[in-house]
Amino acid sequence: MAANLKTYTFDEVEKHNKLEDCWLIVHGKVYDVSPFIVEHPGGEEVMLSSTGKDATSDYEDIGHSEYAKDLMKKYVIGQIDMSTVPSKRHYLPPVSAYESSKNSSFVAKILQILVPLFILAFAYAQYSKQK
């Protein structure tokens, strides 16, 4: 089966480091675990932290069950060109669900200031009525 697998470079695999697009390198194979990531018993952050590197040692340190090993076969999409995997890892932090959905627009920043002010104004008005 390995002969029929597409060969990916490390640079290609490294870009897939988001919750909705997550690829891992384990034992020289490339896995697209995006459909499984939210179901992973260890949580999505565990898998996201293994992106952008050869995750073989992370995988082996956990001691996965035979069921988990069989399940991985479903997600294999290719093999890694090991000559492209750097000996020293250039850290590319994973993008969590919070980061990818975070809205940094001007309106959101203004609301963070205005909402508490309106609450304080309302509380002060209620307090003033009671006097």
C-alpha positions in Angstrom: 0.0 0.0 0.0 2.9 2.4 0.8 3.9 2.4 -2.9 0.5 3.9 -3.9 0.6 6.7 -1.3 1.2 10.2 -2.4 4.5 11.6 -1.0 4.2 15.0 0.8 7.0 17.4 1.8 7.2 18.6 5.4 6.3 22.2 4.2 3.0 20.9 2.7 2.0 19.0 5.8 3.0 21.8 8.2 0.4 24.1 6.8 -2.4 21.9 8.0 -2.5 22.9 11.6 -6.0 24.0 12.3 -9.0 22.4 14.0 -10.8 22.1 10.6 -7.7 21.1 8.7 -5.3 19.0 10.7 -2.6 16.7 9.3 -0.2 14.6 11.4 3.1 12.7 10.6 3.3 9.4 12.4 5.8 6.6 11.5 6.5 8.2 8.1 2.9 8.4 7.0 0.7 11.5 6.7 -2.7 11.4 8.3 -5.6 13.8 7.7 -7.3 13.6 11.2 -9.6 16.6 10.6 -12.8 14.4 10.6 -11.7 12.7 13.9 -10.1 15.6 15.9 -13.2 16.6 17.9 -13.8 12.9 18.8 -10.2 12.2 19.9 -10.3 11.0 23.6 -7.3 13.2 24.5 -9.0 16.3 23.1 -8.4 18.4 20.1 -5.5 20.4 21.7 -3.5 17.2 22.1 -3.7 16.6 18.3 -3.1 20.2 17.4 0.0 20.3 19.5 1.4 17.5 17.4 1.1 19.4 14.1 4.2 20.9 12.4 6.5 18.1 13.4 7.0 14.3 13.3 4.5 13.3 15.9 5.7 9.7 16.1 7.2 10.0 19.6 4.0 11.8 20.8 1.9 9.0 19.5 4.1 6.2 20.9 4.4 7.9 24.3 0.6 7.6 24.8 0.5 3.8 24.2 -2.5 3.7 21.8 -4.8 0.6 21.8 -5.0 -1.8 18.9 -8.4 -0.2 18.1 -6.8 3.2 17.8 -4.1 1.8 15.5 -6.7 0.2 13.2 -8.7 3.4 13.2 -5.6 5.4 12.0 -5.6 3.4 8.7 -8.8 5.2 7.8 -7.1 8.6 7.9 -3.8 7.9 6.1 -3.5 10.1 3.0 0.2 9.7 2.1 3.7 9.4 3.2 6.2 12.0 4.2 9.5 12.7 2.4 11.7 12.3 5.4 14.5 14.3 3.8 12.3 17.4 4.1 11.6 17.0 7.8 13.9 19.4 9.7 16.1 18.0 12.4 15.3 21.1 14.5 11.7 22.0 14.5 10.7 25.5 13.5 7.7 26.0 15.8 4.5 27.0 14.1 1.8 27.2 16.8 -1.5 25.4 16.1 -4.6 27.5 15.5 -7.2 26.5 18.1 -10.9 26.7 17.6 -10.9 29.9 19.7 -8.2 31.6 17.6 -9.8 30.7 14.3 -13.2 32.1 15.3 -11.9 35.1 17.2 -13.3 38.4 15.9 -10.8 41.3 16.2 -13.0 43.9 14.5 -13.3 47.4 15.7 -16.9 46.9 16.7 -16.1 44.0 19.0 -13.5 46.1 20.8 -15.9 49.0 21.2 -18.5 46.7 22.6 -16.1 45.4 25.2 -15.9 48.9 26.6 -19.5 50.1 26.0 -21.4 47.1 27.5 -19.9 47.4 30.9 -20.4 51.2 30.8 -24.1 50.7 30.0 -24.4 48.1 32.8 -22.8 50.6 35.3 -25.1 53.4 34.1 -28.2 51.2 34.5 -27.1 50.2 38.0 -26.5 53.8 38.9 -29.9 54.8 37.6 -31.6 52.1 39.6 -29.7 53.1 42.7 -30.6 56.8 42.2 -34.3 55.9 41.9 -34.3 54.1 45.3 -33.1 57.3 47.1 
